[in-house]
């Protein structure tokens, strides 16, 4: 039996729009970021299923850093929570439970699925 609970993959409704959606200078790179997001979601799910927490932490860190630059601060915030929880669990902290991590992970997946221009 897996140590990490399987997340519920159903996203919450409602798009998350880039704060740069009306900026003509940013439009092309934001569109590319949005187009690449399904691959990131798949990778997140793959890493979770394989319990590759170091790689998941690394991808969450990348999302945390990049999302704000593309105008998706809520995604960056959610990714930061996942990263923080993974760090805490790796250090043996009792301040984070696997259930909290699973919920944060589900939130991150939901937000990633909802990014749009």
N, C-alpha and C positions, 0 to 999 in steps of 0.2 A: 504494500500500500504506500502511496506517495506521501511524503512528509508535508508537502505543500498542497493545500486544497485547490481543486480546479476552479478557476474563476468563471463567473457567469459572463458569457461574451456579449450579452445584449446591451447595446449602448442606450444611454438616456437621449431623448430626442432634443433637437435644437442645435442649429449650427453654431460653431465657434468661428467667428470671422477675424481675419487679420486686421489689426489696427492700421495696416498699410494698404488695405484693399483699394483705397481711392488714390493712392500715390502712384502715378505713372512710372516713376523711376524704379519702384520696387515691384511692380506688378509681375514682371516675368519671373523673378526669382522666388516670389511668394507662390506663384502658380506651380513652379517646379517643386517647391517644398510640399505643397498640398498633394501634388501628383505622386510624390514618393512616400507619402504617409502610409498607404496600405501595406507597402513592403516593410515599413518600420513596425506596424502593428503585427504583421505576421512574424517578424523576428522576435518581438517582445513575447508573443505567445509561445513560440518555439523555445525560447530560453526558459520561460517559466515552466513549461511542460517537462523540459529536460533537467530542471532544477539547476541550471547553470547560473547561479546567483552572482558570481563575479562578473560574468559577461552581461547579465541583466543590469547590474549596478552601473557598469560602464555605459551601456546604451541609455539608461535613465539619465546619467550624468550628461551625455551628449545632447539628449533632448532638452534637458534643463537649460543648458547653455545656448543652444541654437534657437529654441522656440521663441524666446523674447526678441531675438534679432529679426525674426520673420513676422513679428507682430502677434504672436500667440502666447502671451504671458500666462494665461491659465494653464496651458499645457506644460509650460516650464515649471510652474509652481507644483503641479501634480507630479511631474517627473522628479522634482526635488524632494518631495515627500517620500516617494518610493526609494530614491537613493539614500536618504537619511535613515529610513527604516532598515534597509539592507545593511548599511554600515553598523547600525546599532545591534542588529541580530548577529552579525559577524563578530562583534566584540562581546557577545554574550549578555547584552543589556536586557534586563527584564522589563524595560520601559515600553517595549514594542512586542506585540503578539503576532503570531502568524496570521491570525484573523484580521488584525489591523492592516498588515502588509497586503493581504489578499484584497481587502476593500480598497486600499490605496491603488493597488495595481488595476483593479477593475475601473476605478475612476480615471486613471491614466488612459487605459484602453478606450474608454468611452469618449474622452476628450479628443484623443488622436483620431478616432473615427469621424468626429464631427467637425474637424477643421475644414474651412472653406475660405474662399476669397470674400 
